[in-house]
Each structure stands twice: as structure tokens, then as C-alpha cells.
Amino acid sequence: MKTSLLPLRQVRVTDPFWQRETQLVRDAVIPYQWEALNDRVAGAAPSWWMHNMRAAARAVAAKKAGGTWKPVPAPKGMLSEPAAAPEENAFYGWVFQDSDGYKWIEAVAYQLILRPDEQLQALAQQAVDAICAAQEEDGYLDTYYTLTGREKAFSNLRDNHELYCFGHLAEAAVAWHQATGRDDLLNAAVRFADCIGRKFGPGLERGCPGHEIAEMALVRLYLETGEERFLRQAEFFLDVRGTEPSTFALEENRRRAEEGLPPLEVTAKRYRYHQADRPVREIKEAVGHAVRQLYLASGMADVARLTGDEAMWAACRRLWRSVTGEKMYVTGGVGGTHVGEAFSYPYDLPSDTAYSETCAAIALVFFARRMLEAETNAEYAGVMEQALYNTVLAGIALDGKSFFYVNPLEVNPEAVHVDERLRHVKTVRQKWFGCACCPPNVARLLSDLGQYIFTVSESNAYVHLYIGCEAQLCLNGSALKVKLDAEVPRREEITLTVTEGSAEGGIGFRLPDWAENISFTVNGASVRAEEENGYAVIRRAWQAGDTVCMHFDAPLRALAVNPLSRETAEQICFAWGPYILCAEEADNGKNLQLIRVSPKAKARLTEENVCGVPVPAASLEAFRLCPEGTPLYRRAEESVPCENTTLKLVPYFAWNNRGEGEMRVWLHPIPEVK
């Protein structure tokens, strides 16, 4: 059953935990990131975002005035850094640097929808004005090529990411328009989209994004403007991708010819990493760069839903099974290898060398939500929750001022500091990154959180995430205001109260896998709900004052991975509600690999204060091996001394807020005696 999102204006998050997170974005993250975009954070890698926008605006102004503008060529490669003092009119940073500021504006826009603020809007207007000033007369908008030579524009779609930057511009423009009613940024996005549409399309040049996002952004532009040409442009990019002759091979050979190099074979098979080795409707497995793959999948799901393309929808479902059935960490992270920030082969899920990029978990949330819009199925919502509560939140410190790009499930600082194989892992969150895609991506998702809680059809509303909020629903044409109270997992009851209105229809509650013995009451009386695709649906004539209570048990759960996953096949981890828990050195000392715990260990569920933030926690009876004096090798039947200990666990998202130290999600179990 197809459903639609509730507009963000119709949902107000009241959940104490998540309200703190969204408020943190507003009060700390957004101001901090504005300083970073302006290169004013001491000790952080420069962003160059505002520098590049202002330099491009000067170039555009000079061209309009009929003057001369001499481009400053960038060094070959994706990263341009000043050799000495920065030149005023040179481009610096990664070729896709424009996207960072677009994501920041999108986050601000959602915050303005939640609560108007003249000062915050005026601050973001500075960024919007800088963008509009940097747009060329024909609608082209990419500071890298404006500053280094426009004649090279669209010559390297695979690597230089103009279409990726356009995608984030369009996403920001729609959010800004919805928040402020202003069409300045929306007009800029439309003009750039039309510039792209005059270059690529049926009867024109063949081309598609090297880093996907333009596909779902074009859909969003279509939904905001009603202009069907944007939906058709998204379809075109999907139709061309992975077909022969390979667009990436053709453009690569053009560059090789300019350099006097022999041509390569023009075949799509060479572009598996870019999800361009086969037509999208024939995709069977998630491959290559994880963020790109999931952005592509999100765009495919959007187009399939809006056009009724069954072959594309079937490919989306295959991708879903590949990701969540074979290539997803228990934390909802994806991308098993740092080589190319990519999906690895099935069941290759190492803990210490994991890449599990924050942006990839965010992309999985995007994909899950779009699958939910097309087909109400609790499986999609469960994965969305898993990624959101764990890897997405781990990407940002509790104070909002430092960030993880990579999210491993095991960290030993001593190893990270000396082992080249772990060079991608950071033992503490970073103030900023030269390639800073993740921090503003977290900010925009958390600011838009309200749109992920419900979806609605004509006669039903579905609760996907148990996040306390107030919402305005519509069932069979009648308005209904509801209040959702939930503090999972500490409170084993979720309450939905109708506060205003009356309507007839169904309200579906997701049956989460972390809850047991689920039952429902309406106005205090037991009711039997209809189960549909993992949702308990209660249908009735609703009126103000009606209260539904979902009662359940939320025990500590011991989880194990499929034994085909070699790295952690014989280990266990613990989860409480939607949170995956981990052991930290701050609570348990060094050498966490020495801890042995039973999956049935006696546990005390509690609340821990981590840097002033209350988080769910657990304490378990366990043992610690004491190998002092034990030889390097011994007979297997010879036991190692051990001592009793108390194993303390905190949520994975909260790790590394108390200084550098070891961390483990997967633990060694004590063998069960049968």
C-alpha cells in the first residue's frame, strides 16, 4: 500500500531524548558548522565553502560586466589546496565542496519550519545570497568549474560531481522554499536543473551522475514545482546508467585522447564501483561506494513509486535484501571496507576495520523511508530505526561539536595509532573534515526527524518510529490531532491520545522486534488488533479523548550474527530496545577482548549519565581472563585464570564522549553447558 509522509509542519517532536538531539542541532551544531563553512574553527581543517562561493560570485560579476576573468587552474585531482597563502580567486577544497553548504542550509530550513527565527533565517540568507551570486547567466552553478575553467564543465561526471552538488542544491532549495516561502534558492535550483536538462536527455547527450543524489533531488523538485520535466530527467539518468556504450568510458576516453593516451574499451562492466556496470533494472546486489549505491536506490524507489515501474521496483527490493540481509552491521551501518568506502562481499562485516560511514547510514535511512512510502512493511521501518538510533547518532558527539566519519564496531587506540590497516579509523571525534559530507548530513536528517515517524494513506495512519510527538493526521478526509508518548526502552508502554477532532479509519502500530508480549488497550479496555505486514492496526471511529496503549516487555537481548560472517560468528552483542550496546574502556578497563559473558547473564537495566546526558545502560555479571604469566601458546585444554567482574554497557551512539579508549560491540561468550 502506497502512503505519503506527513509534512514537517504537522509534526512536533516532544520526546525528551530526541528533542534534546534536535535542539542540540539548532543551538550547537548549526552555529558551529556555520563557523566551519567560513573557516573560523581553530584547529579544524578549512572548509573553503564561503571562500569559493564569494570567489565564484566575483567571477560571475566580472563576466556579466563584460570584463576579463582569468581562471586559476586547479591541480590535477579531486582536492585543491593552497601551496602557500591562498589566492583570493582560486578554488580550494574537494571538487564537490559546494554540497557542504547546501546541506547546512537544508538543516537550517527544517529548523525554521519547526520554529521560525529571524536571526537564524538572516544568517542562512547570507549563504543563499552567496549561492545565487555565484550562479552563471545560463543557470550553471558549480564553483569548481566557474573558477578553474567553465569550458571543462560536464566533462567528468564520474569524478567531479557537478550533478551531486546540484542534487544537494535542489534538496536545500525545496526545504528553504517550504520554510520561508522565498523562491530565490528554488529559482537557482530550477535554473541549474534546466541548464543540465539542455545538456543531457533524450535526443541530447547521454550522461549520468558519478555520485548519485540528483535522481531523488529531481523527484523532490518535481513534487515541489509540479514540473514533470524534472521527473523525466530523473528517469533519464536512471535509464542511461549502466547501459552501453558506457557514458563513463566515453568521457574517460575523451580525457585520455586529450592527454595523448590510448583509449580504453568502452564497456559498462568496468564501472561496478560506480553502480554503472549494468542497467539499474537488472541490479541484483549492492556494490561499490556505499553512499552512492544507497542514494541511487533511494532515487530508484522514488521513480518506481511515482511512475509504477515494476521492473525498477523489483530491483529496489533486491537491493534491499542484499543490503539488509548480507551487508549491514548490527548497528545499521553499511560499507564493510575502507577501500573505496564500499560494500564488500556478502557477510564480510569486520568490526575493527569497518568503514561504516555516517553518510552511508543516513543514506540507508533515506532508502528505508522511500521503501515505506511505496510499501507499508515493518521491516523497512525497523532498519530505519536501527540505523538512526545507532550509527547515525554515533556520528555526532553529545555536545554537537565533533564528528565521526567512520564508525567501527571495535576500537583499540594502541592498534589504530601504529597499524596502517586502520589509518581510516579515528579514536576520537574530529572537529571537522576536509571532506566534510557527514556533519551537515547528520544535521539535516535530525532536523527533519518529524517526517520519519508517520506515513498516511487515505484511510490509515502508520506509526513507524516510537518518538514522542504531536501530529496532525487525516483519515478519510477528517482531521485528527494526536499525541504520541514514548520513552523506549525505559518505559514499557507507548500511548497515543487523540487530542482533537474525530475521524474513522485505522492507526497502525509497528510491532518492533525488540518488544515481547505486546498487547493493546483502547480507553482502558483490551482490544485485538489486525496484524498487517508487521503492524497492529486498530480501526474505529476515533474521537477526542480516545487513548491507545501499547503494552510490552523490552528485555535485554543477546544477539548473534549469521555464522557466514567470519569475523564475529562466535561472538554476541547486547541490545536494549532500539539501542545496540557496547563496552567501553571508561567503564571496564583495557583489553576488552578478555571479557567473557553469558548470553543469559543476570543483568541490571539502568540509566547512565554520560557527559550530562542520561542514556539507557546495562550491568551484567561476567568474567575477565587474567592471562598474566600465561605463555604465548599453551595446550588448549589448559585453562586461563579468570576473575568475576561486572560488565557495563552503554549505547553505541554514546561511545567516545569520555575520552580516548577501547570499545567493543561484539563480545566473547561463555559457552553454554547443555
RABELVEN-V329416 format. One record per residue. N is the residue number from 1. NEAR is the number of other ideal C-beta (glycine too) atoms within 12 Angstrom. Layout:
# RABELVEN-V329416
((N;NEAR) (N;NEAR))
This chain:
# RABELVEN-V329416
((1;24) (2;25) (3;33) (4;27) (5;31) (6;36) (7;27) (8;33) (9;23) (10;27) (11;39) (12;29) (13;40) (14;27) (15;31) (16;23) (17;39) (18;36) (19;25) (20;27) (21;36) (22;41) (23;24) (24;31) (25;40) (26;32) (27;21) (28;26) (29;40) (30;41) (31;28) (32;35) (33;47) (34;34) (35;26) (36;38) (37;44) (38;28) (39;29) (40;20) (41;25) (42;12) (43;14) (44;26) (45;27) (46;33) (47;39) (48;41) (49;46) (50;34) (51;33) (52;47) (53;43) (54;31) (55;36) (56;44) (57;28) (58;28) (59;38) (60;33) (61;21) (62;20) (63;24) (64;16) (65;12) (66;8) (67;12) (68;9) (69;24) (70;16) (71;26) (72;26) (73;18) (74;32) (75;17) (76;15) (77;15) (78;24) (79;24) (80;32) (81;21) (82;20) (83;11) (84;7) (85;8) (86;20) (87;24) (88;17) (89;27) (90;32) (91;41) (92;36) (93;43) (94;34) (95;39) (96;44) (97;47) (98;52) (99;48) (100;47) (101;48) (102;49) (103;47) (104;50) (105;54) (106;48) (107;47) (108;45) (109;41) (110;42) (111;40) (112;34) (113;35) (114;35) (115;23) (116;17) (117;22) (118;12) (119;18) (120;31) (121;25) (122;17) (123;26) (124;38) (125;25) (126;25) (127;42) (128;38) (129;24) (130;35) (131;45) (132;31) (133;27) (134;41) (135;38) (136;29) (137;17) (138;20) (139;26) (140;36) (141;47) (142;47) (143;51) (144;47) (145;35) (146;42) (147;42) (148;34) (149;20) (150;26) (151;13) (152;27) (153;33) (154;33) (155;31) (156;34) (157;45) (158;38) (159;30) (160;37) (161;38) (162;42) (163;51) (164;47) (165;48) (166;52) (167;48) (168;47) (169;54) (170;49) (171;46) (172;49) (173;42) (174;43) (175;44) (176;41) (177;31) (178;29) (179;35) (180;30) (181;15) (182;24) (183;20) (184;26) (185;43) (186;35) (187;27) (188;40) (189;45) (190;34) (191;29) (192;44) (193;43) (194;28) (195;30) (196;43) (197;33) (198;19) (199;27) (200;34) (201;26) (202;15) (203;10) (204;15) (205;22) (206;29) (207;35) (208;45) (209;45) (210;39) (211;45) (212;44) (213;47) (214;48) (215;49) (216;44) (217;46) (218;49) (219;40) (220;40) (221;43) (222;30) (223;28) (224;29) (225;25) (226;11) (227;23) (228;18) (229;22) (230;40) (231;33) (232;25) (233;43) (234;51) (235;34) (236;34) (237;49) (238;42) (239;29) (240;32) (241;45) (242;36) (243;29) (244;22) (245;24) (246;32) (247;36) (248;39) (249;29) (250;32) (251;33) (252;31) (253;25) (254;24) (255;23) (256;18) (257;15) (258;15) (259;12) (260;8) (261;12) (262;10) (263;19) (264;21) (265;17) (266;22) (267;23) (268;29) (269;21) (270;24) (271;35) (272;26) (273;26) (274;38) (275;45) (276;45) (277;27) (278;26) (279;23) (280;40) (281;26) (282;21) (283;34) (284;23) (285;26) (286;41) (287;38) (288;39) (289;40) (290;49) (291;46) (292;46) (293;47) (294;52) (295;47) (296;47) (297;52) (298;44) (299;52) (300;47) (301;41) (302;43) (303;42) (304;36) (305;33) (306;30) (307;23) (308;13) (309;25) (310;15) (311;21) (312;34) (313;30) (314;22) (315;34) (316;41) (317;29) (318;26) (319;45) (320;40) (321;24) (322;29) (323;44) (324;32) (325;20) (326;28) (327;40) (328;44) (329;47) (330;41) (331;48) (332;44) (333;52) (334;53) (335;48) (336;41) (337;30) (338;29) (339;20) (340;24) (341;35) (342;31) (343;43) (344;35) (345;19) (346;23) (347;23) (348;29) (349;40) (350;32) (351;39) (352;35) (353;30) (354;46) (355;43) (356;52) (357;46) (358;49) (359;49) (360;49) (361;49) (362;48) (363;47) (364;48) (365;48) (366;46) (367;43) (368;43) (369;42) (370;42) (371;41) (372;46) (373;39) (374;37) (375;31) (376;32) (377;30) (378;32) (379;28) (380;41) (381;40) (382;34) (383;45) (384;44) (385;45) (386;39) (387;50) (388;43) (389;45) (390;41) (391;51) (392;46) (393;46) (394;47) (395;48) (396;41) (397;33) (398;32) (399;24) (400;33) (401;28) (402;32) (403;43) (404;41) (405;39) (406;41) (407;52) (408;46) (409;43) (410;39) (411;41) (412;27) (413;26) (414;17) (415;22) (416;27) (417;16) (418;13) (419;17) (420;12) (421;17) (422;26) (423;17) (424;29) (425;36) (426;30) (427;30) (428;23) (429;35) (430;29) (431;28) (432;36) (433;35) (434;27) (435;34) (436;40) (437;44) (438;42) (439;48) (440;47) (441;43) (442;48) (443;49) (444;43) (445;42) (446;45) (447;41) (448;42) (449;47) (450;36) (451;38) (452;41) (453;42) (454;46) (455;42) (456;39) (457;30) (458;20) (459;24) (460;34) (461;46) (462;44) (463;45) (464;48) (465;45) (466;42) (467;40) (468;33) (469;40) (470;30) (471;42) (472;28) (473;44) (474;27) (475;34) (476;22) (477;15) (478;22) (479;23) (480;38) (481;31) (482;41) (483;29) (484;41) (485;26) (486;40) (487;26) (488;35) (489;36) (490;26) (491;26) (492;27) (493;26) (494;40) (495;30) (496;39) (497;28) (498;35) (499;27) (500;21) (501;25) (502;22) (503;31) (504;22) (505;29) (506;33) (507;44) (508;40) (509;43) (510;44) (511;33) (512;37) (513;22) (514;31) (515;34) (516;18) (517;13) (518;27) (519;25) (520;33) (521;22) (522;29) (523;21) (524;14) (525;15) (526;14) (527;24) (528;15) (529;27) (530;19) (531;17) (532;24) (533;25) (534;28) (535;39) (536;33) (537;32) (538;38) (539;25) (540;24) (541;20) (542;36) (543;22) (544;19) (545;18) (546;31) (547;28) (548;39) (549;29) (550;37) (551;23) (552;28) (553;22) (554;32) (555;21) (556;35) (557;30) (558;29) (559;27) (560;21) (561;28) (562;20) (563;12) (564;16) (565;29) (566;19) (567;27) (568;32) (569;20) (570;19) (571;33) (572;37) (573;38) (574;44) (575;39) (576;40) (577;39) (578;43) (579;44) (580;46) (581;49) (582;47) (583;47) (584;36) (585;29) (586;26) (587;31) (588;30) (589;21) (590;21) (591;22) (592;39) (593;26) (594;28) (595;41) (596;31) (597;42) (598;24) (599;27) (600;20) (601;28) (602;17) (603;28) (604;19) (605;29) (606;22) (607;24) (608;30) (609;16) (610;29) (611;21) (612;14) (613;26) (614;20) (615;38) (616;38) (617;37) (618;40) (619;28) (620;37) (621;21) (622;35) (623;26) (624;29) (625;23) (626;19) (627;19) (628;13) (629;9) (630;16) (631;10) (632;6) (633;8) (634;13) (635;9) (636;7) (637;6) (638;11) (639;14) (640;21) (641;16) (642;20) (643;17) (644;19) (645;25) (646;25) (647;40) (648;32) (649;46) (650;42) (651;40) (652;50) (653;43) (654;39) (655;49) (656;39) (657;33) (658;26) (659;18) (660;23) (661;28) (662;33) (663;47) (664;39) (665;46) (666;39) (667;39) (668;30) (669;27) (670;26) (671;14) (672;13) (673;6) (674;3))
